[in-house]
Amino acid sequence: MPEIILNGQPLQVPEDKNLLEILRGEGLRIPSLCYHPALSPAGVCKLCAVEVKTPGREPKVRLSCALRPKDGMEIRTDSAAVYDARVKAFQRLVQYAPESPVIRTLAEEYNIDLGPAPDECIRCRLCTRLCREIVGAGALTMKKVNGTEMVVPAEGNRCIGCGTCVNICPTGAIKLKDEGFFRTISIRDEIIGHNPLVRCEACGNLFATQKFLSRVEKTTDAHPHVKAHHQYCPTCAKLLSDRIQSVVPVKNNQPVQNAVPVNNTQPVQNPMAVKTVAPIQNVMAVKTVKPPQTGGDQ
């Protein structure tokens, strides 16, 4: 059996095994993602690098999965050269699979920082500015996480569920999902808002959150309300725009000054309801005309 020096300690090892299996058999943690004992070694991931010095040669970083032990070989698994080789290998792998939790978790186990996982966000701040300046909710903010600026939900559950941030995001980093009776808006694995949805009074479909409808009502409160208030989805609001009863008389699309509002406005009937119409009488029916009376003989 050949004798090697492993991290400064002499060790007799079997010659029919590769160094990776030998080192792991000695209880050493050596990372690898492409090795399988039932297959021939490929050395593709390059994570199992160790520093090897053979008699008469300079130390060199080699892949342990593809190396057989030789007598007098010196092996180091914790040198600076080994660490640098692992860093390069992890960085190369994370370029192929940037969102892989396996690669990132394994790198953390060996104290290698790969930086934050990509989240499609380019930090343009369109969403934070829009939510603060236009919507007025301030549900998003910038925060430094692990040394990197990131868009995160603001404290206090401020999201009103309008979805404007989803529409303006240039890369699709912010997601909106309507499921069941709730609307969820999120970025990465963080929930920005989770709000219940309201049904349209006409068609019955869920279409908006109560927080959003309340915000619209509040911001438009200064405008004259010339029609009865209903919670309609955009489609029904357009279909029923000429059927909604006015609460203030209107002339030439302008409310009449000093007009008395109409009280007890009745809700608009379901637009999908079919109105029963009396059948039209046969227009070809001949009406019987009574002949005029004739005078008697004189």
C-alpha positions as CSV (number, residue, x, y, z in Angstrom):
1,M,0.0,0.0,0.0
2,P,1.4,3.4,-0.9
3,E,2.0,5.9,1.9
4,I,1.0,9.5,1.5
5,I,1.3,12.5,3.7
6,L,-2.2,14.0,4.3
7,N,-2.2,17.5,5.8
8,G,1.2,16.8,7.4
9,Q,0.3,13.3,8.7
10,P,1.6,10.0,7.1
11,L,-1.1,7.6,6.0
12,Q,-1.2,4.3,4.2
13,V,-3.9,4.1,1.6
14,P,-5.3,1.6,-0.9
15,E,-4.0,2.1,-4.4
16,D,-7.2,1.0,-6.2
17,K,-9.2,4.1,-5.0
18,N,-9.1,7.7,-6.2
19,L,-8.0,10.4,-3.8
20,L,-11.6,11.8,-3.4
21,E,-12.9,8.5,-2.0
22,I,-9.8,8.1,0.2
23,L,-10.1,11.6,1.7
24,R,-13.8,11.2,2.3
25,G,-13.1,7.9,3.9
26,E,-10.8,9.7,6.3
27,G,-13.6,12.0,7.4
28,L,-12.6,15.0,5.3
29,R,-15.2,17.2,3.7
30,I,-14.4,17.6,0.0
31,P,-17.1,19.2,-2.2
32,S,-18.1,17.7,-5.5
33,L,-21.2,17.9,-7.7
34,C,-20.2,15.8,-10.8
35,Y,-18.7,12.7,-9.1
36,H,-20.6,9.4,-8.7
37,P,-18.8,6.2,-7.6
38,A,-20.6,4.1,-10.2
39,L,-19.3,6.2,-13.0
40,S,-15.9,7.1,-14.4
41,P,-14.6,10.5,-13.1
42,A,-15.1,13.5,-15.4
43,G,-13.6,16.3,-13.3
44,V,-16.2,18.8,-14.7
45,C,-17.3,20.7,-11.6
46,K,-13.7,21.1,-10.4
47,L,-14.8,21.5,-6.8
48,C,-12.8,18.6,-5.4
49,A,-9.5,20.3,-6.0
50,V,-6.6,19.6,-3.6
51,E,-3.0,20.6,-3.5
52,V,-0.6,17.8,-4.5
53,K,3.2,17.6,-4.3
54,T,5.1,14.7,-5.6
55,P,8.8,14.1,-5.0
56,G,11.0,16.3,-7.1
57,R,8.1,18.6,-8.3
58,E,6.4,21.8,-7.2
59,P,3.0,21.7,-5.5
60,K,0.1,21.9,-7.9
61,V,-3.7,22.0,-7.6
62,R,-5.2,18.8,-8.9
63,L,-8.7,17.2,-9.0
64,S,-8.9,14.5,-6.4
65,C,-11.6,12.5,-8.2
66,A,-9.3,11.8,-11.1
67,L,-6.1,11.2,-9.1
68,R,-4.7,7.9,-7.8
69,P,-2.4,7.9,-4.8
70,K,1.4,7.4,-5.2
71,D,4.0,6.6,-2.6
72,G,5.5,9.8,-1.1
73,M,2.7,12.0,-2.4
74,E,1.9,15.0,-0.2
75,I,-1.7,16.2,-0.1
76,R,-3.2,19.4,1.4
77,T,-6.9,20.0,1.5
78,D,-6.9,23.4,3.4
79,S,-4.3,25.5,1.7
80,A,-4.8,29.0,0.2
81,A,-4.3,27.6,-3.3
82,V,-7.1,25.0,-2.6
83,Y,-9.5,27.8,-1.4
84,D,-8.8,29.9,-4.4
85,A,-9.4,27.0,-6.8
86,R,-12.8,26.3,-5.1
87,V,-13.8,30.0,-5.3
88,K,-13.2,30.0,-9.1
89,A,-15.0,26.7,-9.5
90,F,-18.1,27.9,-7.5
91,Q,-18.1,31.2,-9.5
92,R,-18.1,29.3,-12.8
93,L,-20.9,27.0,-11.7
94,V,-23.1,29.8,-10.5
95,Q,-22.8,31.4,-13.9
96,Y,-24.5,28.3,-15.4
97,A,-27.1,28.1,-12.7
98,P,-27.4,31.5,-10.9
99,E,-30.5,30.6,-9.0
100,S,-29.5,27.1,-7.9
101,P,-29.9,26.8,-4.1
102,V,-27.7,23.7,-4.1
103,I,-24.7,25.6,-5.4
104,R,-25.2,28.5,-3.1
105,T,-25.8,26.4,0.0
106,L,-22.7,24.3,-0.7
107,A,-20.6,27.4,-1.2
108,E,-21.7,28.8,2.1
109,E,-20.6,25.5,3.8
110,Y,-17.1,26.2,2.6
111,N,-17.2,29.9,3.5
112,I,-17.4,31.1,-0.1
113,D,-19.5,34.2,-0.8
114,L,-21.2,34.1,-4.2
115,G,-23.1,37.4,-3.6
116,P,-26.9,37.8,-3.6
117,A,-28.9,35.5,-5.9
118,P,-30.2,37.3,-9.0
119,D,-33.8,38.5,-8.7
120,E,-34.4,40.1,-12.1
121,C,-34.4,43.5,-10.4
122,I,-32.1,46.1,-12.0
123,R,-32.6,48.7,-9.1
124,C,-34.2,51.3,-11.5
125,R,-36.4,52.4,-8.6
126,L,-39.4,52.9,-10.9
127,C,-41.6,50.9,-8.5
128,T,-40.6,52.7,-5.3
129,R,-41.0,56.2,-6.9
130,L,-44.3,55.3,-8.5
131,C,-45.8,53.8,-5.3
132,R,-44.6,56.9,-3.3
133,E,-45.3,59.7,-5.7
134,I,-48.3,58.6,-7.7
135,V,-50.1,55.8,-5.8
136,G,-49.3,57.4,-2.4
137,A,-49.0,54.1,-0.6
138,G,-45.2,53.9,-0.1
139,A,-45.3,50.1,0.0
140,L,-41.8,49.7,-1.4
141,T,-38.5,50.9,-0.3
142,M,-34.7,50.4,-0.9
143,K,-32.7,48.6,1.7
144,K,-29.1,47.3,1.9
145,V,-29.1,43.6,2.4
146,N,-25.8,41.8,2.8
147,G,-24.1,44.9,1.3
148,T,-26.4,45.1,-1.8
149,E,-29.2,47.6,-2.4
150,M,-32.5,45.7,-2.9
151,V,-36.2,46.6,-3.3
152,V,-38.1,45.3,-0.3
153,P,-41.6,45.8,1.2
154,A,-41.9,48.7,3.5
155,E,-43.0,48.1,7.1
156,G,-46.6,48.3,8.0
157,N,-48.4,46.3,5.2
158,R,-48.9,49.5,3.1
159,C,-49.6,47.7,-0.2
160,I,-53.2,48.4,-1.5
161,G,-53.0,45.7,-4.2
162,C,-53.4,48.0,-7.2
163,G,-50.7,46.2,-9.2
164,T,-49.2,49.4,-10.7
165,C,-45.7,48.4,-9.6
166,V,-46.1,45.1,-11.6
167,N,-47.1,47.0,-14.7
168,I,-44.3,49.5,-14.6
169,C,-41.5,47.0,-13.7
170,P,-39.3,46.8,-16.9
171,T,-37.9,43.3,-16.1
172,G,-40.9,41.5,-14.6
173,A,-39.2,41.2,-11.2
174,I,-42.5,42.0,-9.3
175,K,-45.2,39.4,-9.6
176,L,-49.0,39.5,-9.1
177,K,-51.1,36.5,-8.5
178,D,-54.9,36.4,-7.9
179,E,-55.8,33.1,-6.2
180,G,-58.9,32.3,-4.4
181,F,-60.3,35.5,-2.8
182,F,-56.9,37.2,-2.4
183,R,-54.4,39.1,-4.5
184,T,-50.7,38.6,-3.7
185,I,-47.9,40.9,-5.0
186,S,-44.3,39.8,-4.4
187,I,-40.7,40.3,-5.3
188,R,-38.3,37.4,-5.0
189,D,-39.7,35.3,-2.1
190,E,-40.9,38.4,-0.2
191,I,-44.6,39.3,-0.1
192,I,-45.3,43.0,-0.7
193,G,-49.0,42.8,-0.2
194,H,-51.7,40.1,0.4
195,N,-55.2,41.6,0.2
196,P,-58.8,40.3,-0.2
197,L,-60.5,40.9,-3.5
198,V,-63.9,42.6,-4.0
199,R,-66.7,41.3,-6.4
200,C,-68.1,43.3,-9.2
201,E,-71.8,44.2,-8.4
202,A,-72.8,43.4,-12.0
203,C,-71.0,40.3,-13.3
204,G,-69.8,39.0,-9.9
205,N,-66.2,38.6,-10.8
206,L,-63.4,39.4,-8.3
207,F,-61.6,42.4,-9.8
208,A,-59.9,44.7,-7.2
209,T,-59.0,45.0,-3.5
210,Q,-61.0,47.0,-1.1
211,K,-57.9,49.0,-0.1
212,F,-57.5,50.1,-3.8
213,L,-61.1,51.0,-4.2
214,S,-61.0,53.0,-0.9
215,R,-57.9,54.8,-2.1
216,V,-59.6,55.7,-5.4
217,E,-62.6,57.0,-3.6
218,K,-60.5,59.1,-1.3
219,T,-58.4,60.6,-4.0
220,T,-61.4,61.5,-6.2
221,D,-63.5,62.8,-3.3
222,A,-63.0,66.4,-4.5
223,H,-64.5,65.7,-7.9
224,P,-68.2,66.1,-8.5
225,H,-70.1,62.8,-8.3
226,V,-72.7,63.0,-11.0
227,K,-73.7,59.3,-11.0
228,A,-74.8,56.8,-8.4
229,H,-71.9,54.9,-6.9
230,H,-71.4,51.3,-7.7
231,Q,-68.4,48.8,-7.4
232,Y,-68.1,47.7,-11.0
233,C,-65.2,46.0,-12.7
234,P,-63.7,48.1,-15.6
235,T,-65.6,46.0,-18.2
236,C,-69.0,46.4,-16.6
237,A,-68.3,50.1,-15.8
238,K,-67.8,50.7,-19.6
239,L,-70.8,48.6,-20.6
240,L,-73.1,50.3,-18.1
241,S,-71.8,53.9,-18.3
242,D,-74.9,55.1,-20.1
243,R,-77.3,53.2,-17.8
244,I,-76.1,54.4,-14.4
245,Q,-78.6,56.8,-12.9
246,S,-77.4,60.4,-12.5
247,V,-77.5,61.8,-8.9
248,V,-77.2,65.4,-10.3
249,P,-79.0,66.6,-13.5
250,V,-76.6,66.8,-16.3
251,K,-76.7,69.1,-19.4
252,N,-74.1,69.0,-22.2
253,N,-72.0,66.6,-20.0
254,Q,-71.8,69.2,-17.2
255,P,-73.6,69.1,-13.9
256,V,-76.3,71.7,-13.5
257,Q,-75.5,74.3,-10.9
258,N,-77.6,74.3,-7.7
259,A,-79.5,71.2,-8.8
260,V,-81.2,69.1,-6.2
261,P,-79.6,65.6,-6.1
262,V,-81.9,62.6,-6.8
263,N,-82.4,60.6,-3.7
264,N,-83.1,56.8,-3.3
265,T,-81.3,55.9,-6.6
266,Q,-82.1,52.4,-7.6
267,P,-79.2,50.0,-8.5
268,V,-78.7,49.2,-12.1
269,Q,-80.1,45.8,-13.1
270,N,-77.8,43.0,-14.1
271,P,-76.7,43.8,-17.7
272,M,-76.7,40.1,-18.5
273,A,-80.4,39.8,-17.6
274,V,-82.8,39.3,-20.6
275,K,-85.7,41.6,-20.6
276,T,-89.0,39.9,-21.6
277,V,-90.5,41.7,-24.5
278,A,-94.2,41.3,-25.5
279,P,-94.5,39.7,-28.9
280,I,-95.4,42.0,-31.8
281,Q,-98.8,41.4,-33.3
282,N,-99.0,40.1,-36.8
283,V,-98.8,43.2,-39.0
284,M,-100.4,41.4,-41.9
285,A,-103.6,40.6,-39.9
286,V,-106.6,42.0,-41.7
287,K,-108.9,44.1,-39.5
288,T,-112.6,43.4,-40.1
289,V,-114.4,46.6,-41.0
290,K,-118.1,46.8,-40.5
291,P,-119.9,48.1,-43.7
292,P,-121.8,51.3,-43.3
293,Q,-125.6,51.3,-42.9
294,T,-127.6,51.9,-46.0
295,G,-130.8,53.9,-46.0
296,G,-134.2,52.2,-46.5
297,D,-136.4,52.8,-49.6
298,Q,-138.4,55.9,-49.4
